[in-house]
Amino acid sequence: MDFKIQRRVLEEAKIFLQDRSTVREVAKKVSVSKSTIHKDFVEKLPLINNDIYEEVSALLNYNKNVRHIRGGEATKKVFEKRQAKNPLILDENNGQLSL
């Protein structure tokens, strides 16, 4: 494997583990696709450094297990943002919603 690729994979893993970030965040930081990051972690990293691979694999599994929570948080933020722009106010007199 080319030295430049090995260096890139190790740098990606370092960012991933230090920041405890997601594959998407690492991909943005190093300007490659999510697919490339995932392939680097799953296929190339075990050949380079198995100890780091085990740490990365554990964090990948953790991220996979909590992604439904992160998705719910993102959806909540979207609705809160919409609510802030166009709040619905409950009319205290007759219990009707008004803009």
C-alpha positions in Angstrom: 0.0 0.0 0.0 1.3 3.5 -0.9 2.8 5.4 2.0 0.6 8.5 1.2 -2.5 6.3 1.6 -1.2 4.8 4.8 -0.5 8.3 6.2 -4.0 9.5 5.1 -5.7 6.5 6.8 -3.8 7.0 10.0 -4.6 10.8 10.0 -8.3 10.0 9.5 -8.3 7.5 12.3 -6.5 10.1 14.6 -9.1 12.7 13.9 -11.9 10.2 14.3 -10.7 9.0 17.7 -9.5 12.4 19.1 -12.7 14.2 18.3 -15.0 11.2 18.8 -16.7 12.4 15.7 -18.7 10.8 12.9 -17.5 9.5 9.6 -19.3 12.5 7.9 -17.4 15.0 10.1 -14.0 13.3 9.3 -14.8 13.3 5.6 -15.5 17.0 5.7 -12.2 17.7 7.6 -10.0 15.7 5.2 -12.0 16.5 2.0 -12.8 13.0 0.9 -16.1 11.1 0.7 -17.8 9.2 3.5 -17.4 6.1 1.4 -13.7 6.6 1.3 -13.4 7.1 5.0 -15.5 4.0 5.7 -13.5 1.9 3.3 -10.2 3.2 4.8 -11.4 2.3 8.3 -12.8 -1.1 7.5 -10.4 -2.4 4.8 -7.1 -0.6 5.0 -6.7 0.3 8.6 -6.5 -3.3 9.8 -3.6 -3.9 7.5 -1.8 -0.8 8.8 -2.4 -0.9 12.5 -4.7 -3.5 14.1 -4.7 -1.8 17.6 -6.0 1.5 16.1 -8.5 -0.4 14.0 -10.0 -2.0 17.1 -10.5 1.4 18.7 -12.0 2.9 15.4 -14.2 -0.2 15.0 -15.6 0.3 18.6 -16.4 4.0 17.9 -18.0 3.1 14.5 -20.2 0.6 16.3 -21.1 3.2 19.0 -22.0 5.8 16.3 -24.1 3.2 14.6 -26.0 2.4 17.8 -26.8 6.1 18.6 -27.5 7.3 15.1 -31.3 7.1 15.7 -30.9 9.5 18.6 -28.8 11.9 16.6 -31.4 11.8 13.8 -34.1 12.6 16.3 -32.1 15.5 17.7 -31.6 16.9 14.2 -35.3 16.7 13.4 -36.1 18.4 16.7 -33.8 21.3 15.8 -35.4 21.7 12.4 -38.9 21.9 14.0 -37.6 24.3 16.7 -36.1 26.5 14.0 -39.4 26.5 12.1 -41.3 27.3 15.2 -39.1 30.2 16.0 -39.7 31.7 12.5 -43.4 31.2 12.6 -44.7 30.6 16.1 -48.1 29.4 16.8 -49.6 31.1 19.8 -52.5 29.7 21.8 -55.2 32.3 22.3 -56.0 32.2 26.0 -59.5 33.5 25.6 -61.0 30.8 23.3 -58.2 28.2 23.2 -57.7 28.6 19.5 -54.4 28.6 17.7 -53.5 31.9 16.0 -50.5 33.1 14.1 
